[in-house]
Amino acid sequence: MERIVASRHFNKAPLLSKFLLHICGELLNGRQDKISEYQIGIQVFDRADGYRTVDDNIVRNYARQLRKRLAEYFAAEGRMEVTQIEIPLGGYIPVFLRRDEPITRRSLEPVDVIGRVVTSEAEYRPVHTQAAKPVWRRQPLGRVAWLAAYSIALVCITLGASAWLARTRQPISPAHALWAALFRSPLNTFIVPADCGFNLVEDLARRQIGLTDYLRGDYLTLPLPAMDSHSSSDLRSQEFTSFVDLEVVSSLARLPEIDPQHAFLRFPRDLRVGDLKTGNIILIGSIGSNPWTEVVQKNVNFRVLYRNEMQEAWISNSNPQPGEAASYASHWNEPAHQTYAVIMFLPNLAGTGHMLVIQGLDVAGTQAAAETLFRGDAIAPVLKKALLPGGRLRSFEVLLQSTSIQSNAANTKIIASRIY
């Protein structure tokens, strides 16, 4: 456990390290019955007693990241470890697995906390004690009714107070200044996911369509390879987006800074130029799937570009600094490949608000950019440099490199940035 949290996968992620050490420590000390979402929220994330896990999913979010980091560690830096730690889906109790040599010869065997092979599932399942059956005594009906009403009122007051305390005690995220700029201003904020149907039309037609042609609807009549008219009509007219974009929107909706009365989900086909002048904008997806990113391409350093009939994509670095390349390309035809992404924080078209652009060369790239934003510690160094007195942020661009494994991002890191 100590080797894991000291590794490069964990040493800059204190909350993930604390999460792992807590659940493993509870198991090693025979307190696996104390390993629950509620207890982890209190012990690891400093949530108040009585907080509602149904309203606060911080534990579930970090558990997903923890499972991913553990898999990355044991695939790289920890590949020689004899024992592997996993956290099975559906719970938070860690499992220790023996890694036999060679690992391809024999499947992993579960072991107990001192290394003995477990012969049955029951040996490492948590033990649940049976609660004693309550003994009911006959009470006068009026007293029972009064006690019931009193209990209901007390529960409601307790839940309300607990929810308020949980909100007031939430730790401030390193990205708070960024989210506050987008969601705590008097302007409306428009969240714009990718138009994946339009992107498929581009891919099938093997040509890129610019913002002007997109707004005119030229893709609606673009010749496509042979397909039935119903499928062709659906592809051109339905509002498709990706699951990664859905995850991004879901994460945005759970931010403590968001004001639901001033945050609106807008499909790219329904967005207007006026929205980019009068509101804050969050654009998700590259220029190929969200043509609105074209409005920022002319004045930035890192640009997403396409060539070879939409078969290749790369990021152009207009002004390379020492150690940087002039371009970064993604090789889509390889199952595991390097991919790249850009995060931009810029003024809106009128300079009255802000624009956040989250774009990758592929789905894994966009996922990598989003995870970097929501894992505040990853982008904290850039935000610290961009922070001005009074809590305002200067504009910035961030270039990220990630590994796409079956269209999922792994080993993401910031390789370049610009702060204006």
C-alpha positions, 0 to 999 in steps of 0.5 A, spaced: 500 500 500 505 504 501 509 503 495 502 504 491 501 511 494 508 513 493 508 511 486 507 516 480 500 514 479 498 516 486 503 521 489 500 527 486 493 525 488 492 525 496 485 524 496 485 518 492 491 515 496 487 517 503 481 513 500 486 507 498 489 507 505 483 508 509 479 502 506 485 497 506 486 499 513 479 498 515 480 491 512 487 489 515 484 491 522 478 487 521 473 492 520 470 491 513 463 492 516 465 499 516 467 500 509 461 503 506 460 509 501 457 513 507 463 512 512 468 513 506 465 520 505 466 522 512 472 519 514 476 521 507 472 526 504 470 530 511 463 530 510 458 531 516 455 526 520 448 525 517 450 527 510 446 524 504 450 519 499 444 520 494 445 527 494 453 527 494 456 522 489 463 524 491 465 517 493 462 514 487 466 519 483 473 518 486 472 510 487 471 510 479 478 514 479 481 509 484 480 503 480 483 506 474 489 508 477 490 502 481 489 498 474 494 503 471 499 502 477 499 494 476 500 495 468 506 499 469 510 501 475 507 495 479 507 490 474 512 486 478 508 486 485 506 479 487 500 481 490 495 486 486 489 490 490 482 491 486 476 494 488 470 490 485 464 494 482 458 494 486 462 496 493 468 499 496 471 493 500 478 491 497 480 484 494 488 482 495 489 478 489 496 473 488 499 475 481 502 468 479 508 468 475 508 467 469 501 471 469 499 468 463 499 461 465 494 461 471 488 466 473 489 471 479 487 467 485 484 471 491 488 471 497 487 473 504 490 479 508 496 475 510 497 472 503 494 465 504 490 463 498 482 463 499 479 457 497 472 460 497 468 466 496 465 466 503 472 467 506 473 474 504 466 476 504 465 481 509 461 478 515 454 481 517 452 480 524 444 479 525 441 485 528 437 483 534 429 483 533 426 489 536 421 487 542 414 491 541 410 493 547 403 495 547 402 503 547 396 507 547 394 509 540 394 517 542 401 516 545 404 512 539 401 517 534 404 523 537 411 519 538 410 518 530 409 525 528 415 527 533 419 522 530 418 524 523 419 532 524 425 530 528 428 526 522 426 532 517 429 537 521 436 532 522 436 531 514 435 538 513 441 540 518 445 535 515 444 537 508 446 544 510 452 542 514 455 538 508 454 544 503 458 549 508 463 544 509 465 541 502 472 543 501 474 548 496 476 545 489 483 547 486 478 549 480 473 553 484 476 559 481 474 556 474 467 554 475 466 560 479 467 564 473 463 560 469 457 559 473 457 564 479 457 570 474 450 574 473 450 571 465 447 565 463 451 559 462 450 555 455 453 548 455 454 545 448 456 538 447 458 535 441 454 534 435 456 526 433 451 525 428 454 531 424 461 528 425 459 522 422 456 525 416 463 529 415 466 522 416 462 518 411 462 524 406 470 525 407 470 532 408 470 537 413 464 542 414 465 549 416 461 553 421 458 557 416 456 551 412 453 548 418 449 554 420 446 554 413 445 546 414 449 544 408 450 537 411 443 536 410 444 535 403 451 532 402 451 526 398 453 520 402 455 512 401 449 508 399 444 507 405 436 507 406 433 513 406 430 512 413 437 511 416 440 517 412 434 522 415 436 520 422 443 521 421 442 528 418 436 530 423 437 527 430 441 530 435 446 525 437 451 526 442 457 521 445 456 518 452 463 521 454 459 528 453 454 525 457 459 524 463 461 531 462 455 534 463 453 530 468 459 532 472 458 539 471 451 539 473 454 536 480 459 542 481 457 546 488 458 552 484 453 551 479 446 555 479 441 551 475 437 557 474 442 560 469 445 554 466 442 551 460 444 545 455 444 547 448 445 543 442 450 545 437 444 546 432 440 551 436 446 555 439 446 562 436 452 567 435 449 572 440 449 566 445 457 567 445 456 574 446 451 575 452 453 568 456 458 564 458 459 558 454 462 551 455 464 547 448 465 540 448 468 536 442 473 538 437 472 542 431 469 536 427 464 534 432 462 541 435 463 546 429 462 552 434 470 551 436 472 554 430 470 561 433 476 560 437 481 557 432 484 563 429 487 566 435 489 561 439 496 557 439 493 550 439 489 548 434 485 542 432 486 540 424 484 535 419 486 532 413 486 527 408 479 527 407 477 527 415 482 520 416 487 524 420 487 529 425 492 533 429 494 539 434 498 544 431 502 548 435 503 555 432 509 557 437 513 551 439 517 553 446 523 549 447 522 541 448 515 542 444 513 539 437 510 543 432 504 538 431 501 532 435 498 527 431 493 521 433 493 514 430 486 512 430 487 505 426 491 503 432 487 500 438 492 503 443 495 509 441 497 516 443 492 521 443 492 529 445 487 534 447 486 541 449 483 545 454 482 553 453 479 558 457 478 564 453 473 571 453 466 570 450 466 574 443 464 580 447 469 580 452 463 580 458 464 573 460 468 566 459 468 560 454 471 554 456 473 549 450 474 542 452 476 538 445 480 532 443 483 529 437 478 523 439 473 521 444 479 518 449 482 525 448 476 529 450 475 524 456 482 526 458 481 533 458 474 533 462 477 528 467 483 533 468 478 539 469 474 535 474 480 532 478 482 539 480 489 537 483 491 535 475 490 542 473 491 546 479 498 548 477 496 552 471 490 555 475 495 557 480 499 561 475 493 564 471 490 566 478 489 574 479 488 578 485 481 578 487 480 571 484 479 572 477 483 568 472 487 570 466 486 566 459 489 560 458 490 554 454 493 547 456 495 541 451 494 534 454 497 527 452 494 521 453 493 514 451 487 511 448 486 504 450 479 501 447 477 509 446 478 510 454 483 515 456 489 513 461 496 516 463 494 523 462 499 528 463 499 536 461 505 537 456 504 544 454 500 550 457 500 558 455 497 563 460 495 570 457 
